[in-house]
Amino acid sequence: MKDKFSTLKVLFRILFMSSLLFGCGKNNDDNSSASSADESASGAAASAVGGALSGSNTNGTQALFSTPVNKQSHKYWEFFAPSKAFAANSCPTFLTTGTGCAASGSNMWLTYSSCTFNGAATWTGVQKIAMSSGTANCGTFPYPGTSGTLQRQFVSASASNLPSSVSLLTTNGTVIIDNSSSNLGNFDNQTITPILNGGYGATITFNSSGARSSITLAHRTYITGVFDHSVTGNLNINESSGATSRVVSGTVTVYHNRARVVGTSVFTAVGHQDSCCTPTSGKITTTFSAGANVSPTAIGDLLVGKSESLTFNGCGTAVYTAVNGNTSNVTIRRCF
């Protein structure tokens, strides 16, 4: 019986991975495709950029990480994952003045103790926010001033500068967002330049008018045995000081560590609004290529030379075009 269960589990994983890479046929609100879009290379790039923008804006929604419910893909996870209670308490933000926020000098630490953003995934870990100048105070947005920078990184503890990771308990399993592994554990052994304290995270640069002008980011996000992406890139932000919306353009590299291929994600006029942590307009197109040092897996070989895309038409809503050309209406549910 145990052997039969193990075989069935492997078959389910193969089927899930196939849907992740190639998508389903066109189907309005296809939940399987929605999950695929979130965990695709383009989705990983959108999530990382969305988190950097929302987490560096006084009016931003901070973070989001939820998974589809009451559909077939959710039933798949119920079959393998034990039932777990999700946290009811809200995660602290820089507006928090009580437990969960600490500040010293130009640094702020937010401690996530089995808490949620918007009632979604349960977060556990610590985020450090570092200003290039100024004094950080809990309850106030850590604005670094004109021509300054704001850096975000997951660290080992409050008041610590040691890069670490944060865990997110979801209906799909435990997601790790890693800011500490050497070169973010990318499969191709490429050098990824550290961002802060010898580790990774995000740097947001403000221009002389006080508006944000660029993002440099580097994260690894994964569920063991399900998906594994190392994401790094530099993007430009077109934003006016005090604006409630902005447009992002540039390129993000996504190392697809399970398929062992490299995705180059191009952001074309990708719009973001204060009220939404995920893109609201524009397009992300990811083209896959082989790595320089490590050959693709059999599935990765099928991706080389092909592209996928997300074309956004609302707050996180998009048309996902898989590498085989199939399209689905999807919702991107994650930013960090």
Secondary structure, 3 states (H helix, E strand, C coil): CHHHHHHHHHHHHHHHHHHHHHCCCCCCCCHHHHHHHHHCHHHHHHHHHHHHHHCCCCCCCCCEECCCCCCHHHHHHHHHCCCCCCCCCECCCCCCCCCCEEEECCEEEEEEEEEECCCCCEEEEEEEEEECCCCCCCCCCCCCCCCCEEEEEEECCCCCCCECEEEEEECCEEEEEECCCHHHHCCCCCCCCCCECCECEEEEEECCCCCEEEEEEEEEEEECCCEEEEEEEEEEEECCCCCCEEEEEEEEEEEECCCCEEEEEEEEEEEEECCCCCCCEEEEEEEEEECCCCCCCHHHHHHCCCEEEEEECCCCEEEEECCCCCEEEEECCEEC
